[in-house]
Amino acid sequence: MGTLYGFVPLDRAWLTPGWGVFIALLSLTWSAFVQRETDLGFRLTKIDETLR
């Protein structure tokens, strides 16, 4: 509805990539949490902190 009236500049084409980025960042965060205290966990945490 916001797209119809011009309140929201993003249309449906941005919805799928937006969800994709959200899922990727959430997966990165959870992977870093699950792998904490390991070398992989430290690398994932560093990447997560850099992107934030």
PDB file of N, CA, C and O in Angstrom:
ATOM      1  N   MET A   1       0.818  -1.175   0.000  1.00  0.00           N
ATOM      2  CA  MET A   1       0.000   0.000   0.000  1.00  0.00           C
ATOM      3  C   MET A   1       0.876   1.258   0.000  1.00  0.00           C
ATOM      4  O   MET A   1       0.553   2.248  -0.656  1.00  0.00           O
ATOM      5  N   GLY A   2       1.985   1.209   0.741  1.00  0.00           N
ATOM      6  CA  GLY A   2       2.881   2.347   0.747  1.00  0.00           C
ATOM      7  C   GLY A   2       3.516   2.576  -0.612  1.00  0.00           C
ATOM      8  O   GLY A   2       3.797   3.715  -0.986  1.00  0.00           O
ATOM      9  N   THR A   3       3.745   1.491  -1.356  1.00  0.00           N
ATOM     10  CA  THR A   3       4.298   1.627  -2.704  1.00  0.00           C
ATOM     11  C   THR A   3       3.286   2.270  -3.640  1.00  0.00           C
ATOM     12  O   THR A   3       3.657   3.073  -4.496  1.00  0.00           O
ATOM     13  N   LEU A   4       2.030   1.929  -3.487  1.00  0.00           N
ATOM     14  CA  LEU A   4       0.996   2.487  -4.355  1.00  0.00           C
ATOM     15  C   LEU A   4       0.877   4.004  -4.199  1.00  0.00           C
ATOM     16  O   LEU A   4       0.667   4.717  -5.180  1.00  0.00           O
ATOM     17  N   TYR A   5       1.008   4.489  -2.982  1.00  0.00           N
ATOM     18  CA  TYR A   5       0.855   5.914  -2.721  1.00  0.00           C
ATOM     19  C   TYR A   5       2.176   6.681  -2.751  1.00  0.00           C
ATOM     20  O   TYR A   5       2.193   7.898  -2.565  1.00  0.00           O
ATOM     21  N   GLY A   6       3.289   5.967  -2.986  1.00  0.00           N
ATOM     22  CA  GLY A   6       4.582   6.628  -3.105  1.00  0.00           C
ATOM     23  C   GLY A   6       5.301   6.879  -1.792  1.00  0.00           C
ATOM     24  O   GLY A   6       6.290   7.612  -1.773  1.00  0.00           O
ATOM     25  N   PHE A   7       4.838   6.293  -0.694  1.00  0.00           N
ATOM     26  CA  PHE A   7       5.500   6.483   0.591  1.00  0.00           C
ATOM     27  C   PHE A   7       6.769   5.653   0.706  1.00  0.00           C
ATOM     28  O   PHE A   7       7.731   6.069   1.352  1.00  0.00           O
ATOM     29  N   VAL A   8       6.775   4.486   0.086  1.00  0.00           N
ATOM     30  CA  VAL A   8       7.891   3.562   0.160  1.00  0.00           C
ATOM     31  C   VAL A   8       8.565   3.533  -1.206  1.00  0.00           C
ATOM     32  O   VAL A   8       7.932   3.170  -2.197  1.00  0.00           O
ATOM     33  N   PRO A   9       9.848   3.911  -1.274  1.00  0.00           N
ATOM     34  CA  PRO A   9      10.506   3.956  -2.580  1.00  0.00           C
ATOM     35  C   PRO A   9      10.880   2.581  -3.140  1.00  0.00           C
ATOM     36  O   PRO A   9      11.250   2.471  -4.309  1.00  0.00           O
ATOM     37  N   LEU A  10      10.789   1.543  -2.326  1.00  0.00           N
ATOM     38  CA  LEU A  10      11.160   0.200  -2.765  1.00  0.00           C
ATOM     39  C   LEU A  10       9.916  -0.553  -3.220  1.00  0.00           C
ATOM     40  O   LEU A  10       8.853  -0.448  -2.609  1.00  0.00           O
ATOM     41  N   ASP A  11      10.063  -1.302  -4.286  1.00  0.00           N
ATOM     42  CA  ASP A  11       8.928  -2.084  -4.758  1.00  0.00           C
ATOM     43  C   ASP A  11       9.177  -3.566  -4.503  1.00  0.00           C
ATOM     44  O   ASP A  11      10.082  -3.931  -3.753  1.00  0.00           O
ATOM     45  N   ARG A  12       8.387  -4.398  -5.119  1.00  0.00           N
ATOM     46  CA  ARG A  12       8.467  -5.842  -4.876  1.00  0.00           C
ATOM     47  C   ARG A  12       9.790  -6.446  -5.329  1.00  0.00           C
ATOM     48  O   ARG A  12      10.196  -7.490  -4.820  1.00  0.00           O
ATOM     49  N   ALA A  13      10.463  -5.808  -6.274  1.00  0.00           N
ATOM     50  CA  ALA A  13      11.738  -6.332  -6.762  1.00  0.00           C
ATOM     51  C   ALA A  13      12.804  -6.331  -5.660  1.00  0.00           C
ATOM     52  O   ALA A  13      13.754  -7.110  -5.731  1.00  0.00           O
ATOM     53  N   TRP A  14      12.665  -5.486  -4.661  1.00  0.00           N
ATOM     54  CA  TRP A  14      13.630  -5.413  -3.569  1.00  0.00           C
ATOM     55  C   TRP A  14      13.308  -6.364  -2.421  1.00  0.00           C
ATOM     56  O   TRP A  14      14.137  -6.555  -1.531  1.00  0.00           O
ATOM     57  N   LEU A  15      12.147  -6.948  -2.427  1.00  0.00           N
ATOM     58  CA  LEU A  15      11.730  -7.791  -1.314  1.00  0.00           C
ATOM     59  C   LEU A  15      12.563  -9.075  -1.208  1.00  0.00           C
ATOM     60  O   LEU A  15      13.047  -9.413  -0.128  1.00  0.00           O
ATOM     61  N   THR A  16      12.727  -9.776  -2.305  1.00  0.00           N
ATOM     62  CA  THR A  16      13.484 -11.031  -2.288  1.00  0.00           C
ATOM     63  C   THR A  16      14.953 -10.814  -1.943  1.00  0.00           C
ATOM     64  O   THR A  16      15.469 -11.525  -1.080  1.00  0.00           O
ATOM     65  N   PRO A  17      15.658  -9.863  -2.575  1.00  0.00           N
ATOM     66  CA  PRO A  17      17.051  -9.629  -2.155  1.00  0.00           C
ATOM     67  C   PRO A  17      17.156  -9.162  -0.699  1.00  0.00           C
ATOM     68  O   PRO A  17      18.111  -9.505  -0.002  1.00  0.00           O
ATOM     69  N   GLY A  18      16.191  -8.394  -0.251  1.00  0.00           N
ATOM     70  CA  GLY A  18      16.213  -7.944   1.143  1.00  0.00           C
ATOM     71  C   GLY A  18      16.122  -9.105   2.109  1.00  0.00           C
ATOM     72  O   GLY A  18      16.859  -9.160   3.093  1.00  0.00           O
ATOM     73  N   TRP A  19      15.228 -10.025   1.836  1.00  0.00           N
ATOM     74  CA  TRP A  19      15.116 -11.224   2.685  1.00  0.00           C
ATOM     75  C   TRP A  19      16.368 -12.089   2.577  1.00  0.00           C
ATOM     76  O   TRP A  19      16.799 -12.688   3.562  1.00  0.00           O
ATOM     77  N   GLY A  20      16.947 -12.155   1.389  1.00  0.00           N
ATOM     78  CA  GLY A  20      18.175 -12.936   1.205  1.00  0.00           C
ATOM     79  C   GLY A  20      19.323 -12.399   2.049  1.00  0.00           C
ATOM     80  O   GLY A  20      20.048 -13.167   2.682  1.00  0.00           O
ATOM     81  N   VAL A  21      19.484 -11.084   2.056  1.00  0.00           N
ATOM     82  CA  VAL A  21      20.533 -10.461   2.868  1.00  0.00           C
ATOM     83  C   VAL A  21      20.247 -10.682   4.349  1.00  0.00           C
ATOM     84  O   VAL A  21      21.158 -10.978   5.123  1.00  0.00           O
ATOM     85  N   PHE A  22      18.993 -10.542   4.740  1.00  0.00           N
ATOM     86  CA  PHE A  22      18.622 -10.761   6.141  1.00  0.00           C
ATOM     87  C   PHE A  22      18.954 -12.188   6.578  1.00  0.00           C
ATOM     88  O   PHE A  22      19.530 -12.396   7.646  1.00  0.00           O
ATOM     89  N   ILE A  23      18.593 -13.158   5.758  1.00  0.00           N
ATOM     90  CA  ILE A  23      18.848 -14.568   6.105  1.00  0.00           C
ATOM     91  C   ILE A  23      20.348 -14.853   6.141  1.00  0.00           C
ATOM     92  O   ILE A  23      20.814 -15.601   7.001  1.00  0.00           O
ATOM     93  N   ALA A  24      21.106 -14.264   5.215  1.00  0.00           N
ATOM     94  CA  ALA A  24      22.553 -14.462   5.195  1.00  0.00           C
ATOM     95  C   ALA A  24      23.206 -13.893   6.456  1.00  0.00           C
ATOM     96  O   ALA A  24      24.061 -14.544   7.056  1.00  0.00           O
ATOM     97  N   LEU A  25      22.815 -12.696   6.858  1.00  0.00           N
ATOM     98  CA  LEU A  25      23.396 -12.092   8.061  1.00  0.00           C
ATOM     99  C   LEU A  25      22.980 -12.828   9.326  1.00  0.00           C
ATOM    100  O   LEU A  25      23.778 -12.982  10.251  1.00  0.00           O
ATOM    101  N   LEU A  26      21.731 -13.282   9.367  1.00  0.00           N
ATOM    102  CA  LEU A  26      21.278 -14.053  10.521  1.00  0.00           C
ATOM    103  C   LEU A  26      22.023 -15.390  10.601  1.00  0.00           C
ATOM    104  O   LEU A  26      22.388 -15.834  11.690  1.00  0.00           O
ATOM    105  N   SER A  27      22.246 -16.023   9.460  1.00  0.00           N
ATOM    106  CA  SER A  27      22.995 -17.279   9.437  1.00  0.00           C
ATOM    107  C   SER A  27      24.436 -17.073   9.891  1.00  0.00           C
ATOM    108  O   SER A  27      24.993 -17.900  10.613  1.00  0.00           O
ATOM    109  N   LEU A  28      25.028 -15.973   9.465  1.00  0.00           N
ATOM    110  CA  LEU A  28      26.394 -15.661   9.889  1.00  0.00           C
ATOM    111  C   LEU A  28      26.460 -15.464  11.400  1.00  0.00           C
ATOM    112  O   LEU A  28      27.377 -15.963  12.052  1.00  0.00           O
ATOM    113  N   THR A  29      25.502 -14.749  11.951  1.00  0.00           N
ATOM    114  CA  THR A  29      25.479 -14.498  13.390  1.00  0.00           C
ATOM    115  C   THR A  29      25.309 -15.795  14.178  1.00  0.00           C
ATOM    116  O   THR A  29      26.021 -16.033  15.153  1.00  0.00           O
ATOM    117  N   TRP A  30      24.372 -16.623  13.755  1.00  0.00           N
ATOM    118  CA  TRP A  30      24.154 -17.888  14.460  1.00  0.00           C
ATOM    119  C   TRP A  30      25.324 -18.850  14.290  1.00  0.00           C
ATOM    120  O   TRP A  30      25.665 -19.579  15.221  1.00  0.00           O
ATOM    121  N   SER A  31      25.937 -18.860  13.116  1.00  0.00           N
ATOM    122  CA  SER A  31      27.104 -19.718  12.907  1.00  0.00           C
ATOM    123  C   SER A  31      28.248 -19.302  13.819  1.00  0.00           C
ATOM    124  O   SER A  31      28.931 -20.149  14.394  1.00  0.00           O
ATOM    125  N   ALA A  32      28.457 -17.997  13.949  1.00  0.00           N
ATOM    126  CA  ALA A  32      29.505 -17.511  14.847  1.00  0.00           C
ATOM    127  C   ALA A  32      29.193 -17.892  16.293  1.00  0.00           C
ATOM    128  O   ALA A  32      30.099 -18.220  17.059  1.00  0.00           O
ATOM    129  N   PHE A  33      27.924 -17.850  16.664  1.00  0.00           N
ATOM    130  CA  PHE A  33      27.541 -18.217  18.030  1.00  0.00           C
ATOM    131  C   PHE A  33      27.748 -19.713  18.288  1.00  0.00           C
ATOM    132  O   PHE A  33      28.276 -20.104  19.329  1.00  0.00           O
ATOM    133  N   VAL A  34      27.329 -20.535  17.340  1.00  0.00           N
ATOM    134  CA  VAL A  34      27.438 -21.990  17.518  1.00  0.00           C
ATOM    135  C   VAL A  34      28.902 -22.429  17.524  1.00  0.00           C
ATOM    136  O   VAL A  34      29.277 -23.337  18.266  1.00  0.00           O
ATOM    137  N   GLN A  35      29.720 -21.792  16.707  1.00  0.00           N
ATOM    138  CA  GLN A  35      31.128 -22.171  16.586  1.00  0.00           C
ATOM    139  C   GLN A  35      32.045 -21.364  17.505  1.00  0.00           C
ATOM    140  O   GLN A  35      33.258 -21.345  17.297  1.00  0.00           O
ATOM    141  N   ARG A  36      31.491 -20.704  18.507  1.00  0.00           N
ATOM    142  CA  ARG A  36      32.304 -19.878  19.388  1.00  0.00           C
ATOM    143  C   ARG A  36      33.393 -20.714  20.055  1.00  0.00           C
ATOM    144  O   ARG A  36      33.261 -21.929  20.205  1.00  0.00           O
ATOM    145  N   GLU A  37      34.453 -20.049  20.445  1.00  0.00           N
ATOM    146  CA  GLU A  37      35.600 -20.687  21.095  1.00  0.00           C
ATOM    147  C   GLU A  37      36.394 -21.588  20.149  1.00  0.00           C
ATOM    148  O   GLU A  37      37.221 -22.375  20.608  1.00  0.00           O
ATOM    149  N   THR A  38      36.159 -21.488  18.839  1.00  0.00           N
ATOM    150  CA  THR A  38      36.963 -22.219  17.862  1.00  0.00           C
ATOM    151  C   THR A  38      37.575 -21.203  16.895  1.00  0.00           C
ATOM    152  O   THR A  38      37.178 -20.039  16.874  1.00  0.00           O
ATOM    153  N   ASP A  39      38.545 -21.655  16.097  1.00  0.00           N
ATOM    154  CA  ASP A  39      39.158 -20.755  15.115  1.00  0.00           C
ATOM    155  C   ASP A  39      38.121 -20.259  14.105  1.00  0.00           C
ATOM    156  O   ASP A  39      38.103 -19.079  13.755  1.00  0.00           O
ATOM    157  N   LEU A  40      37.263 -21.161  13.643  1.00  0.00           N
ATOM    158  CA  LEU A  40      36.218 -20.768  12.701  1.00  0.00           C
ATOM    159  C   LEU A  40      35.271 -19.763  13.337  1.00  0.00           C
ATOM    160  O   LEU A  40      34.852 -18.805  12.686  1.00  0.00           O
ATOM    161  N   GLY A  41      34.937 -19.971  14.581  1.00  0.00           N
ATOM    162  CA  GLY A  41      34.054 -19.052  15.290  1.00  0.00           C
ATOM    163  C   GLY A  41      34.651 -17.661  15.421  1.00  0.00           C
ATOM    164  O   GLY A  41      33.944 -16.662  15.289  1.00  0.00           O
ATOM    165  N   PHE A  42      35.959 -17.592  15.682  1.00  0.00           N
ATOM    166  CA  PHE A  42      36.619 -16.294  15.775  1.00  0.00           C
ATOM    167  C   PHE A  42      36.612 -15.577  14.435  1.00  0.00           C
ATOM    168  O   PHE A  42      36.396 -14.366  14.373  1.00  0.00           O
ATOM    169  N   ARG A  43      36.850 -16.330  13.351  1.00  0.00           N
ATOM    170  CA  ARG A  43      36.811 -15.722  12.018  1.00  0.00           C
ATOM    171  C   ARG A  43      35.409 -15.223  11.673  1.00  0.00           C
ATOM    172  O   ARG A  43      35.250 -14.117  11.157  1.00  0.00           O
ATOM    173  N   LEU A  44      34.394 -16.040  11.959  1.00  0.00           N
ATOM    174  CA  LEU A  44      33.012 -15.639  11.675  1.00  0.00           C
ATOM    175  C   LEU A  44      32.601 -14.433  12.517  1.00  0.00           C
ATOM    176  O   LEU A  44      31.899 -13.545  12.032  1.00  0.00           O
ATOM    177  N   THR A  45      33.033 -14.401  13.760  1.00  0.00           N
ATOM    178  CA  THR A  45      32.720 -13.258  14.622  1.00  0.00           C
ATOM    179  C   THR A  45      33.377 -11.994  14.093  1.00  0.00           C
ATOM    180  O   THR A  45      32.765 -10.926  14.104  1.00  0.00           O
ATOM    181  N   LYS A  46      34.608 -12.105  13.634  1.00  0.00           N
ATOM    182  CA  LYS A  46      35.314 -10.944  13.088  1.00  0.00           C
ATOM    183  C   LYS A  46      34.594 -10.423  11.826  1.00  0.00           C
ATOM    184  O   LYS A  46      34.450  -9.214  11.647  1.00  0.00           O
ATOM    185  N   ILE A  47      34.154 -11.331  10.971  1.00  0.00           N
ATOM    186  CA  ILE A  47      33.418 -10.931   9.767  1.00  0.00           C
ATOM    187  C   ILE A  47      32.109 -10.277  10.159  1.00  0.00           C
ATOM    188  O   ILE A  47      31.729  -9.255   9.587  1.00  0.00           O
ATOM    189  N   ASP A  48      31.419 -10.850  11.124  1.00  0.00           N
ATOM    190  CA  ASP A  48      30.129 -10.306  11.575  1.00  0.00           C
ATOM    191  C   ASP A  48      30.306  -8.906  12.147  1.00  0.00           C
ATOM    192  O   ASP A  48      29.525  -8.006  11.837  1.00  0.00           O
ATOM    193  N   GLU A  49      31.316  -8.717  12.971  1.00  0.00           N
ATOM    194  CA  GLU A  49      31.566  -7.403  13.551  1.00  0.00           C
ATOM    195  C   GLU A  49      31.972  -6.385  12.495  1.00  0.00           C
ATOM    196  O   GLU A  49      31.616  -5.211  12.602  1.00  0.00           O
ATOM    197  N   THR A  50      32.704  -6.813  11.490  1.00  0.00           N
ATOM    198  CA  THR A  50      33.103  -5.906  10.407  1.00  0.00           C
ATOM    199  C   THR A  50      31.897  -5.449   9.601  1.00  0.00           C
ATOM    200  O   THR A  50      31.811  -4.280   9.224  1.00  0.00           O
ATOM    201  N   LEU A  51      30.978  -6.347   9.336  1.00  0.00           N
ATOM    202  CA  LEU A  51      29.795  -5.982   8.548  1.00  0.00           C
ATOM    203  C   LEU A  51      28.828  -5.101   9.328  1.00  0.00           C
ATOM    204  O   LEU A  51      28.085  -4.318   8.735  1.00  0.00           O
ATOM    205  N   ARG A  52      28.833  -5.221  10.623  1.00  0.00           N
ATOM    206  CA  ARG A  52      27.928  -4.393  11.412  1.00  0.00           C
ATOM    207  C   ARG A  52      28.464  -3.001  11.489  1.00  0.00           C
ATOM    208  O   ARG A  52      27.848  -2.136  12.112  1.00  0.00           O
TER     209      ARG A  52
END
